[in-house]
């Protein structure tokens, strides 16, 4: 159950918590409403996760959304969902996360300017190729990498939260004072919706555990347990991370920052500020690994149902990994092409 928790939490906690706070604050219009949106976003995610816990127990198939849509609404709906995910949703998500990884890794190398275009693309390529090889080689190695990087993410976010709590104990809190939290801008309904959309990016991955249901040990017990524990934990971490950000930065400073965690580190960590870009890089690296791991199972499930070429349902005899699904459907080559052209889309 602990490894399942690590895998699930690692898939949720990615680059979103380091990118989304700016968008949530910008559209919500005040610190108080931004914090409320983070908590409510976690509540909505919990409701969806509870539904998926029931579905995972009732329909114990790998493939997540695709398997459930196919089972309930028929083959056509499942076919359309599968191909949209394979051609659009997963490759673009992998491209964004890979570019985020390379930009944060290169930030210390290019401290006073935007990282080199070619350097960021090459590093994205290396990252995608390396993790595709890992996922092709061994399920155990892929899950171990996910465990290690999940621990790194939680330590980094724990450091931010602890520093924020220290700031609160020292009464250096200027931007989360109750009578000032909601004074700034009255947002429209559309802006609140956009704020929720920005926050939902940080919670993406909450349904990934259902993509590997058949590979879980005792899924009827461990799947619901992992969901019940992980989502409240992630919501707690996200809410307190944002509170920590506001103990160090004004709303205007946060909105002007292109790397919130890095700005936070520069203001409070001094010479140790390099920890923040490294932490974000660790987080995004683990996120790419999780995306590759789960999306390959989606392709495998689709091929097994006849909605993709049948060879994608093949499993390597020795490594027990879906190598054809990894190489063809969510391969680093396809994501590599997208990551090199994504800037023009």
C-alpha positions in Angstrom: 0.0 0.0 0.0 2.9 2.4 0.7 4.4 1.9 -2.8 0.9 2.4 -4.3 0.6 5.6 -2.3 4.0 6.8 -3.5 3.1 6.0 -7.1 -0.2 7.7 -7.0 1.0 10.8 -5.2 4.0 11.0 -7.5 1.7 11.1 -10.5 -0.4 13.9 -9.1 2.4 16.1 -7.8 4.2 17.4 -10.8 5.1 20.7 -12.3 1.6 22.1 -11.6 2.2 23.3 -8.0 5.2 25.3 -9.3 3.3 26.8 -12.3 -0.4 27.1 -11.5 -0.2 29.5 -8.4 0.4 32.4 -10.7 -2.6 31.6 -12.9 -4.9 30.9 -10.0 -4.1 34.2 -8.3 -4.3 36.2 -11.5 -7.9 35.0 -12.3 -9.2 34.8 -8.7 -8.2 38.4 -8.0 -7.3 38.0 -4.3 -5.1 35.9 -2.0 -8.1 34.7 0.0 -10.1 33.5 -3.0 -7.0 31.9 -4.5 -6.5 29.8 -1.3 -10.2 28.9 -1.3 -10.0 27.7 -4.9 -7.0 25.5 -4.1 -9.0 23.8 -1.3 -12.2 23.5 -3.3 -10.1 22.1 -6.2 -8.9 19.4 -3.9 -12.5 18.7 -2.8 -13.6 18.3 -6.4 -10.7 16.0 -7.0 -11.7 13.9 -4.0 -15.2 13.5 -5.3 -13.9 12.4 -8.7 -11.5 10.0 -7.0 -14.2 8.4 -4.9 -16.1 7.7 -8.1 -13.0 6.2 -9.7 -12.4 4.1 -6.6 -15.9 2.6 -7.1 -15.3 2.1 -10.9 -11.9 0.5 -10.3 -13.4 -2.1 -8.0 -16.5 -2.7 -10.1 -14.5 -2.8 -13.5 -11.1 -4.2 -12.5 -9.5 -3.4 -15.9 -6.4 -1.4 -16.7 -6.9 1.6 -19.0 -8.8 4.0 -16.7 -11.2 6.3 -18.5 -11.0 4.4 -21.7 -12.0 1.1 -20.1 -14.9 2.6 -18.2 -16.3 4.6 -21.2 -16.0 1.5 -23.4 -17.8 -0.7 -20.8 -20.6 1.8 -20.2 -21.1 3.7 -23.5 -19.8 1.2 -26.1 -16.9 0.8 -28.4 -17.4 4.0 -30.5 -17.2 6.3 -27.5 -14.1 4.4 -26.2 -12.5 4.5 -29.6 -12.9 8.3 -29.9 -11.6 8.9 -26.3 -8.6 6.6 -26.9 -7.4 8.2 -30.1 -7.9 11.7 -28.8 -5.7 10.8 -25.8 -3.1 9.0 -27.9 -2.8 11.8 -30.5 -3.4 14.9 -28.5 -3.7 14.8 -24.7 -0.8 12.7 -23.6 1.8 13.9 -26.2 1.1 17.6 -25.5 1.2 17.0 -21.7 4.5 15.2 -22.0 5.9 18.0 -24.2 4.9 20.7 -21.7 6.3 18.8 -18.7 9.5 17.9 -20.6 10.1 21.6 -21.5 9.4 22.7 -18.0 12.0 20.2 -16.7 14.6 21.4 -19.1 14.0 25.1 -18.4 14.3 24.6 -14.6 17.4 22.5 -15.0 19.0 25.1 -17.2 18.0 28.1 -15.2 21.1 28.1 -13.0 23.2 27.8 -16.2 21.5 30.9 -17.7 20.8 32.9 -14.5 20.1 36.3 -16.1 18.4 35.2 -19.3 16.0 32.7 -20.9 17.6 29.3 -21.4 18.9 28.6 -24.9 16.2 27.2 -27.2 18.4 24.4 -28.5 19.8 23.5 -25.1 16.3 23.1 -23.7 15.2 20.9 -26.6 18.2 18.7 -26.4 17.7 18.2 -22.6 14.0 17.4 -23.2 15.1 14.9 -25.8 17.6 13.2 -23.4 15.0 13.1 -20.6 12.3 11.5 -22.8 14.7 9.0 -24.3 16.1 8.0 -20.9 12.7 7.5 -19.3 11.3 5.6 -22.3 14.3 3.2 -22.1 13.7 2.8 -18.3 10.0 2.0 -18.8 10.9 -0.5 -21.6 13.6 -2.2 -19.5 11.9 -2.9 -16.2 8.6 -2.2 -14.4 10.4 -2.5 -11.1 13.0 0.1 -12.1 10.3 2.5 -13.4 8.4 2.2 -10.1 11.5 2.6 -8.1 12.4 5.8 -10.0 8.9 7.0 -9.3 9.3 6.3 -5.6 12.6 8.1 -5.3 11.4 11.2 -7.2 8.1 11.3 -5.3 10.1 11.4 -2.0 12.2 14.3 -3.5 9.0 16.2 -4.4 7.6 15.8 -1.0 10.8 16.9 0.7 11.0 20.0 -1.5 7.4 21.0 -0.8 7.9 20.1 2.9 10.8 22.5 2.9 8.7 25.3 1.5 5.9 24.6 4.0 8.2 24.6 6.9 9.8 27.9 5.9 6.3 29.3 5.5 5.3 28.1 9.0 8.5 29.7 10.4 7.6 32.9 8.7 4.1 32.7 10.3 5.6 32.0 13.7 7.8 35.0 13.4 4.7 37.1 12.4 6.3 38.0 9.1 2.9 37.6 7.3 1.9 40.5 5.2 -0.3 39.1 2.6 -2.5 36.6 4.3 -4.0 38.9 7.0 -7.7 38.2 7.2 -9.0 41.7 6.7 -6.7 42.2 3.6 -7.0 38.7 1.9 -10.0 39.5 -0.2 -9.2 43.2 -1.0 -7.9 43.5 -4.5 -10.2 42.7 -7.4 -13.7 41.3 -7.7 -13.5 38.5 -10.3 -16.3 37.6 -12.7 -17.8 34.1 -12.9 -15.6 33.4 -16.0 -12.5 34.4 -14.2 -13.3 32.2 -11.2 -13.8 29.3 -13.7 -10.4 30.1 -15.3 -8.8 30.1 -11.8 -10.3 26.6 -11.2 -9.0 25.5 -14.5 -5.5 26.7 -13.7 -5.7 24.9 -10.3 -7.0 21.7 -11.9 -3.7 21.3 -13.8 -1.9 20.8 -10.5 -4.3 18.0 -9.6 -4.1 16.3 -13.0 -3.1 12.6 -12.6 -5.6 11.9 -9.9 -7.1 9.2 -12.1 -3.8 7.6 -13.2 -3.9 4.7 -10.7 -6.9 3.3 -12.5 -4.8 2.9 -15.6 -2.7 0.2 -14.0 -5.5 -1.6 -12.0 -4.5 -5.0 -13.2 -0.9 -4.5 -12.1 -1.8 -3.6 -8.5 -1.5 -6.0 -5.6 -5.1 -6.7 -4.3 -6.7 -3.7 -6.1 -10.0 -4.1 -4.4 -8.3 -3.1 -1.1 -5.3 -1.0 -2.2 -6.9 1.1 -4.9 -9.6 2.7 -2.6 -7.1 3.1 0.2 -4.5 4.8 -2.0 -7.1 7.2 -3.3 -8.6 8.0 0.2 -5.2 8.8 1.6 -3.4 10.5 -1.3 -5.9 13.1 -2.5 -6.4 14.8 1.0 -2.7 14.6 1.5 -2.0 16.4 -1.8 -4.7 19.0 -1.1 -3.1 19.7 2.3 0.3 20.1 0.7 -0.9 22.3 -2.1 -2.9 24.6 0.2 0.0 25.1 2.7 2.5 25.5 -0.1 0.5 28.4 -1.5 0.2 29.9 2.0 4.0 29.6 2.3 4.4 31.5 -1.0 2.3 34.4 0.3 4.4 34.7 3.4 7.4 35.7 1.3 5.8 37.4 -1.8 3.2 40.0 -2.4 0.5 39.2 -5.0 2.3 41.6 -7.4 5.6 39.8 -6.9 4.0 36.4 -7.5 2.3 37.6 -10.6 5.5 39.0 -12.0 7.5 35.8 -11.4 7.9 33.2 -14.1 9.1 30.7 -11.6 7.3 31.0 -8.3 9.3 28.5 -6.3 12.6 29.9 -7.5 11.6 33.4 -6.5 10.5 32.1 -3.1 13.9 30.4 -2.7 15.8 33.5 -3.7 13.9 35.6 -1.1 14.2 33.2 1.8 17.0 30.6 1.2 19.8 32.9 0.2 22.8 30.8 -1.0 20.6 27.7 -0.9 18.2 29.1 -3.4 19.5 26.6 -6.0 17.6 23.9 -4.2 14.3 25.2 -5.7 15.0 24.8 -9.4 16.5 21.4 -8.7 13.4 20.4 -6.7 11.1 21.5 -9.6 13.3 19.5 -12.0 13.0 16.4 -9.8 9.2 16.9 -9.7 8.8 17.2 -13.4 11.2 14.3 -14.1 9.0 12.0 -12.0 5.9 13.4 -13.7 7.2 12.4 -17.1 8.0 8.9 -15.8 4.5 8.6 -14.5 2.9 9.8 -17.7 4.9 7.3 -19.8 4.1 4.5 -17.4 0.4 5.0 -17.4 -0.2 6.1 -21.0 1.5 3.0 -22.3 -1.1 0.9 -20.4 -3.8 2.9 -22.1 -2.5 2.0 -25.5 -2.1 -1.6 -24.4 -5.7 -1.7 -23.2 -6.9 -0.1 -26.5 -5.0 -2.7 -28.6 -6.4 -5.5 -26.5 -10.0 -4.3 -27.3 -9.2 -4.0 -31.0 -9.2 -0.2 -31.2 -5.5 0.0 -31.9 -3.2 -2.3 -33.9 -3.0 -5.7 -32.1 0.8 -5.7 -31.9 0.6 -2.8 -29.3 -0.9 -5.4 -26.9 2.3 -7.4 -26.9 4.3 -7.8 -23.7 8.1 -8.5 -23.6 8.6 -12.0 -22.4 11.6 -11.2 -20.1 10.9 -7.7 -18.9 7.1 -7.9 -18.8 6.8 -4.4 -20.2 4.5 -3.2 -23.1 7.4 -2.1 -25.3 5.5 -1.7 -28.5 2.9 0.5 -26.8 5.6 2.7 -25.3 7.5 3.1 -28.5 4.6 3.7 -30.8 1.8 5.4 -28.9 3.6 7.6 -26.3 7.2 7.1 -27.5 9.8 9.7 -26.8 10.2 10.1 -30.5 6.6 11.5 -30.9 6.9 13.5 -27.8 10.3 14.7 -28.9 8.9 16.0 -32.2 6.2 17.8 -30.3 8.5 19.2 -27.7 10.7 20.7 -30.5 7.7 22.3 -32.3 5.4 23.0 -29.3 6.6 26.6 -29.1 5.0 27.3 -32.5 1.6 25.7 -31.8 
